[in-house]
Amino acid sequence: METSGRLILLFVLVTAIFGSSDAQSVCNVPYSGLFACLPAARPPNPPPPTAACCNTVRRANLGCLCSYMKSKALSNYGVDPNLAIQIPTKCGIPNAGHC
């Protein structure tokens, strides 16, 4: 699975665990950035990622976010891993890598 896809899933997981405080961050991004990516990772017809989401993905430590990809908590937020892994590509992030 791509690093970027795992990044998005991590966003959702961290948000679920720690809440939405902008004062806190994970993997180099604030929680509000994670929330910005949620719509693009939810079925059935997700919108394209927003500029705020793409900016978050560009700043994130993708390796760090990969460590959260297998969390079952993501499904509690309606995140589809297959949609989430597409976000970096949709944001035009080159060489996102693989987890």
C-alpha positions as CSV (number, residue, x, y, z in Angstrom):
1,M,0.0,0.0,0.0
2,E,1.3,3.5,-0.8
3,T,2.8,5.6,1.9
4,S,0.4,8.4,1.0
5,G,-2.6,6.2,1.3
6,R,-1.5,5.1,4.7
7,L,-0.9,8.8,5.5
8,I,-4.6,9.5,5.1
9,L,-5.7,6.6,7.1
10,L,-3.4,7.7,9.9
11,F,-5.0,11.2,9.8
12,V,-8.3,9.6,10.5
13,L,-7.0,7.3,13.2
14,V,-5.1,10.1,15.1
15,T,-8.2,12.3,14.9
16,A,-10.3,9.6,16.3
17,I,-8.0,8.9,19.2
18,F,-6.9,12.4,20.2
19,G,-9.7,14.7,19.1
20,S,-9.6,17.8,16.9
21,S,-7.4,20.2,18.8
22,D,-5.2,22.3,16.6
23,A,-2.7,22.7,19.4
24,Q,-1.7,19.0,18.9
25,S,-0.2,17.3,16.0
26,V,0.9,14.0,14.7
27,C,3.5,13.1,12.1
28,N,4.2,16.8,11.6
29,V,0.7,17.9,10.9
30,P,-2.1,19.4,13.1
31,Y,-5.3,17.5,13.7
32,S,-7.3,20.0,11.7
33,G,-5.2,19.0,8.6
34,L,-6.3,15.4,9.2
35,F,-9.9,16.4,9.2
36,A,-9.5,18.2,5.9
37,C,-8.8,14.9,4.2
38,L,-11.7,12.9,5.6
39,P,-14.3,13.7,2.8
40,A,-11.8,12.5,0.1
41,A,-11.5,9.2,1.9
42,R,-15.2,8.4,2.4
43,P,-17.3,6.4,-0.1
44,P,-19.4,6.3,-2.1
45,N,-18.5,9.4,-4.2
46,P,-15.8,11.3,-2.5
47,P,-14.9,14.8,-3.7
48,P,-11.4,15.6,-4.7
49,P,-9.1,16.4,-1.9
50,T,-9.1,20.1,-0.9
51,A,-6.1,22.4,-1.0
52,A,-6.0,22.2,2.8
53,C,-5.9,18.4,2.6
54,C,-3.2,18.4,0.0
55,N,-1.1,20.9,2.0
56,T,-1.4,18.6,5.0
57,V,-0.3,15.6,3.0
58,R,2.7,17.5,1.6
59,R,3.9,18.4,5.1
60,A,3.3,15.1,6.8
61,N,5.9,12.5,7.8
62,L,4.6,9.7,5.5
63,G,6.7,7.0,7.2
64,C,5.2,8.0,10.5
65,L,1.7,7.9,9.1
66,C,2.3,4.4,7.6
67,S,2.5,3.0,11.0
68,Y,-1.3,3.6,11.5
69,M,-2.6,2.1,8.3
70,K,-3.8,-1.2,9.7
71,S,-5.9,0.3,12.5
72,K,-9.4,-0.9,12.7
73,A,-10.5,2.4,14.2
74,L,-10.5,3.9,10.7
75,S,-13.6,2.1,9.7
76,N,-15.4,3.8,12.6
77,Y,-15.0,7.1,10.7
78,G,-16.1,5.7,7.3
79,V,-12.7,5.8,5.8
80,D,-12.2,3.5,2.8
81,P,-8.4,2.6,2.6
82,N,-8.6,2.3,-1.1
83,L,-9.9,5.9,-1.4
84,A,-7.4,7.1,1.1
85,I,-4.4,5.8,-0.7
86,Q,-5.4,7.7,-3.8
87,I,-5.3,11.1,-2.1
88,P,-1.5,11.9,-2.6
89,T,-1.8,11.1,-6.2
90,K,-4.9,13.3,-6.6
91,C,-2.9,16.0,-4.8
92,G,-0.1,15.7,-7.4
93,I,2.5,14.6,-4.9
94,P,5.3,12.9,-6.7
95,N,7.2,9.9,-5.4
96,A,4.9,9.3,-2.4
97,G,6.5,5.9,-1.9
98,H,5.1,2.8,-0.4
99,C,4.6,1.8,3.2
